[in-house]
Amino acid sequence: MSTVDGSGAGAAGDARRAEAPGGRSIASLVTEVARRFDARIATANLPVYRASTVLFDSLAQADATGRATMAGVRHASTYGTAGTPTTHALMDALAEVEGRGHACRAALMPSGLSAIATALLAFAKTGDHVLMPDSVYGPARQFAQGMLAGLGVHTTFYDPRIGAGIEALMRPQTRVVYLESPGSYTFEVQDVPAICAVARRHGAISMIDNAWASPVFARPFDWGVDLSILPLTKYWSGHADTLMGAVVAREALWPTLWNAVRQTGLCVGGDDAFMILRGLRTVEVRMRRHEASGLKVARWLEARPEVARVLHPALPGHPDHALWKRDFDGACGLFSFELRREALPAGEDGPERGLAALCEGRRFFRIGYSWGGFESLIVPARIGSLRTATPWSGGPLVRVHIGLEDPAELIADLDAGLGAMRTA
């Protein structure tokens, strides 16, 4: 047994520590080794930086970097929350891809909803007025009606097809005009350039939830938006295994956005940032496959007697097809279809029984609220409580995400589901 009084085994241990390379103890050795590796090895992907602490060579350097970080200078960081080489690389990538041809900066958040919340909190203050489309993502609506309302920010929900007519809703207090195109569940395509032009004339900030078409099929800054909000969880990741969001802003608005990010302490880790960067490499190929398969399934559904209509902007029969064709470079795999009421089982609980038979027990289509991954998903779209300006009056609505499976097998799976619905 060792002792601590300098005699016996304790003394021998002291001698061994003294004989360690460089005179270091094992305690010091294990904290110091392998923290610097200067060999330059070129790899296909950037390494992952996992860091909270950032080190400096001098107090002057620490002070200068602190000022730069607070000002939002690109790549400046005093702490892991402000960024690492991995997260800064992703921020640069998002700004370049989403802001193609425009001077933009990007900030990262832990989820798509946190990106929405951060953008609104950054630019809407007590007494301000926000305009938001009635077809907006449900949690964004709840945030506006909950936390924003509690902070004294009033939100008006407008018809997503209002276009330049939004001029009539503008107030002196209108600070933010929020857009989402196509809209959640019902896929209305907004006239984004016209709405942004009105917002700009009134000195309001325009921001868009660009989940559906980004990063391949939309150029929101060409349309005139000031900020683009991205759920990186979706197609940017593409593998249903990472949660993250981002806000891409025009350079002039970056200081205000960055100030909100720093004050709320929002950040992401290097491992998750690496996953989004990895997904980005294959996103164009994946989205082209989602588009092609989605259109095959949508056209098949159009011909089904159980289906009243298919809400897919890329179909010529969609009421906003001309707008979609003008502004978008393609379509993703997410759309909805409306069921004919007469195709559902009879009885008071007939619609619910029919929806359960359609959605449950499918081979490929699993029930899930997310989308944008490799897998196909199905879920009833219960939007009765989510509309005020444009209440839904159609039949039961079902949203599907068409994944990367064989579209013929997906069609067979839906065919079986519709058959089960009829006999439920």
N, C-alpha and C positions, 0 to 999 in steps of 0.2 A: 504494500500500500504506500502511495506517495505521501510525502509530508510537505508542509508549507513553510517550514522554519529554516530553509536553506540547507538542511542536512539530508542524508540518505538519498532516496529516489528523486526527491524534489531538486536536490543539487545536481544530480545527473541530468534531469530534464533541462535545467538551466544551461548546462554545458552543451547538450544537444542543440538547443535553440541557438546558442552562440555559434555552433558549427554549421548552421543552415546557410545555403548560398546567399551571399550578400549580407550575412549576419541577421537575416530576418527570421522571426518566429513563424511557426506554421499558421498562427492566427493572422499575421500580416500577409503571409505568402498567399493564402487562399483568397484573400480579398483583393489582391493586386494582380495576380497572373491573368493573362489572356484578356485584358481590357483594352489593349491596343493591338491592332493587327494591320500592318501597313502594306502587306503584299497586295498587289492589284490583280485580281482575278476577274475577268469579264464573264458575267453570267447573263442568261436570257432575261431573268427577272431581277428587280432590285431586291436587296436583302431586307428583312423585316427588322425595324428598330422598335424595341420595347423599352420605353423610358418614361420615368417621371422626372428625375433629376437631370438638369443640364449643367455642365461644368464650364468654368471660365478660367483663363490664364491670369487675369488681373481684375482688380476692382473696377478699373476704368472700362474694361471690356464688358463686365457685367452691367455696369450702369448704362453704357451706350446701347447694349442689346435690350435692356429693359425699356428704354425709351422707344426704341424701334418696334419692339413687340407691342407696346401700348398703342402705337400709331398704326399698327397693321402693316408694317413694312414686309414685303414678301420674304419668306423663309426665316424671319427673325423669331427666336423663341428663347424664353428664359425658363420654361417649365414644360413638362409633357403636355399639359392642357393647351398650350399655344401651338404645339406641333412638333413633329419629329421629321427626319428625312422621308419616312414612309408616308405619313399623312400629308406632308407638304407636296410630295409627288402626286398624290391623288387630287389634292386641291388644284394643282396646276393642270392636271389632266382634265378635270371637270370644266374648268374655266375655258380650256382650249376647245374641247369637244362641244360642250353646250353653247358656248359663246362664239362659235366659229365666225371669224371676221370682225369681232367686236372686242373692245377692251373690257374685260370682265375679271372678277375675282370670285373665288368659291370658298365657302366655309362649310365645315362638316358638323353633323349632329347625330345623336345615337339612333334616330328613327325618322321616318318621313313625317310623322305628326309633330315631332319636336322641331323639324325644319319649318313646317307651317307656322307653329306657334312662335318660333324665334323671329321669323320674317314679320309677322303681324305685331309682335311686341316691340320690335325695333322701330317701326314706323307709325304705329297708331298709339296715341296718348289720350289721356282723359279729356273728354269733350269732343274727340274726333268722331268722324262718321266713316263707316266702311261699307262698300257695296260688294255683295257676294252673290254668285249665281245660285239659283234654287237647286241646281243639279250638282252642287258641290259635294265632295267627299264627306260622308257623315260625321266623322270625328272633327273635321274642320268646322262644320256647322255647330257642333256641340261646344267647341272651344270658343267660337264667337258668341254663342248664346250664354255661355257660362263665365269663363275667366275674363274675356274681353268686356262683357257686360258688367261684371263686378268691378272692373277698373274704370267704368264710366265711358266706355267706347260703344257707340250704338251701331248696329249692323242692319242694313236693309237687304233683303234677298230679292233678286230680280230675275225676270224671265231670261234664261240663257240665250234665247234667240233675239234679244232686244237690239243688238247691233248698235248703230249710232244713236238709236233712240234712248240710250242710257243718259243722254244729255239732260233729259227731263228729271232724272233722279239725282243729279249732282247738286250738292249743297255747298255753301261756303266752308262748312266744316269737313267736307269729304276729303279724307287724307289718303285712303287706299281704295283702289278698284281691283278686286280680286277676280281671277278668271280660272276656269278649268275646262279644257277643251281636248277631246270630247268630255261630256259630263259623266259623272258616276252613274252607273246602272242604266240610264236612258240615252246616253251617248249623243246628246245635242252638240253640234259643232258651232262654236261661237265665232262671230266675226271679230277676231282678236285685233287686227289692224285698226278697224273702225273704232272699237271701244278704247284702245290705247290712245288713239288720236284725241278723243274726247277728254280722257283723263289728263293728257299732257296739257291741253288748252286750259284746264282748270287747276293745274298745279298739283295734281294728285299722283301718287305712286301707283304704277300698275305691276301686279305680280300674278304669275300663273302657276298652277299645279300642272306640271308637264309630265305626268306619270305615263300616260298612255302611249305616246309616240316617241319619247326620248329614250335613248340618245341618237337613234338613227333616222327617224322619220319626221323630225320637226326642227325648225330653226326659230325659236321663239324671239330671239333678239332682232331678227329680220322683220318680225311682225310689229316691233315697237315696244315690247314689254321692258320693264325696268329690272325685274327680278324673276328668275325661274326657279321653282321649288321642285326638288327631285327626291322621290323615294328610291334611294339606291338599292333598297331591299329587292326591288322588282327586277327589271331586265338588266340593269347594270351589273347586278350580281348574277342572276340567272340560274341559281342553283338551290334556292329555297333554304339557305343555311346562314344568311347574314342579315342583320338589321342595321340600317344606316340611312341617313338622309343628308341633304345638302341644299344650300341656297347659293345660287350663282347670281351675282349682282353686277350691274354696270359699275365701272371704276369710280365714278363720282359718288355712288351710294355706298361704297365699300366701308368707309370709316364708321358710318352709322350702324351698319350690319355688324362689323367686327366688334364695336363697342358693346353691342347687345350680347354677342357670343361670349366675350370675355367676362362680362358682368354676371352672366348666368352659369359660367363654368362648364359650358357644353364642350364635349370633346369625344374623340373615338380612339380606340387602341390601334396599334400597328398591325396586329394580326387581321382585324376586320378590314382595315384599309387595304391590306395586301389582297384580301379576297375580292374586294371590288375591283382593284386593278387587274387581277387575274381574269375576272369575268368580262372586263372591258375588252380584252384581246379577242374574244370570240363573239361579241355582241352583234356585229353586223350579220354574220352568218346565221346566228340563232334567230334573230328577228326576221330575216327573210324566210326562214322555215316556218316560224310562227305565223307570218302573214299568209304564206301560201296554203298551209294547212287550215288556218282559220277561215279563209275564203271558201275552201272546199266544203267544210262543215257548214258554214253559213248558207251557202247556196243549196245544199241538201236540205237544210231545215226550212228554207223558203218554200220548198215544194211539198212539205209535209202537211197533211190535212189538219193535224192537231195544232199547228202553229199559225197564229193570226198575222204576225209580222216578225221580222228579224231586225234588230236595231244594231246595224253594222255600218258605219259611215262610208266604207268603201263599196258598198252595194249601190248600184244605180238607183234603186228604189228608195234609198234613205232620203228624207226630206232635205238634209244638209249636204248631200253628196257633192254638189257643185263647190261649196265652200271647202269641203275636205280636199277635193281635187286641186283647188287653187293653192292651198296652204301646206298640205302634207306631202311627203315623199313616199308614203306607204302606210300600212296598217299593222297593228300588232295582233295578238291572238285573243284579245278580250272583247267580248260583245254579249248582248242579251237577246233573248227571244220571248215574245209574248204568246201565251197559250190561249187557245179558244176556250171560252167557258164551257161550251157544249161538249168539248173533248174530255172534260174532267168527270170523275165519278159523280153520281147524283148524291143528294143528301146534304145536310148542313155541314158535315165535316168532309164532304167529298173533295173540295179543293186541297185540303191539307193531306188527305190520304193519297190523292193523286200526285202531289208534289213529293211526298215521301217515297212513293213507289218509283217515281222518275229518278230521284237523286240517290237513293240508298241502294247499296248492293251492286253498284257498277264496278266493272273490272278496272277501268282506267280513270274514269272521272270520280275523284274523291271529293268529299264535302270539305270546303275550306274557304276562308275569307280572303286570303292573300292571292297573289297571282304574279306572273312574270318569271316564274321558275320553269324548269324543264317539264313539269308535270301538268296534266290536265285537271281542272277543278270545276265543280258545279255547286251553285248555291241559289236558293230562292232570293229574289230581290224584294225585300219587304220595305218599301219606301213610303208607306202611307204617312208616317210621322216625320218624314224628312222633306216634305214639300209644303210650301205655303203660298208662293207666288204662282206656281204652276202645278196644282195637285194632279196626281196620277189617276186617270180614269179608265185605264185599260184593264185587261185581264191579268191573271197571275204572270209575273215576270220572273224569268230564270236567267242568271248570268253564268256564262261559261268562260273558262280560260283554256284555249287550245294549246296543248303542250307540244313536245317534240316526238310524240309517238306517231305511228303510222296513221294517217288520217282515215284510211279505210277501216281500220280497227276502231277508231274513235267513233266513226259513223255507226258501225255495228253496235257499239256499246250504247249510244243514244237511241238507236232503233229499239234495242231491247228495253231500255228505260221507258220509252214512249208506249211500247206494248204493255209493259207492266202498269203504266199509268191508266191506260184504257180499261184494264180489267181489275183495278184495285177495288 
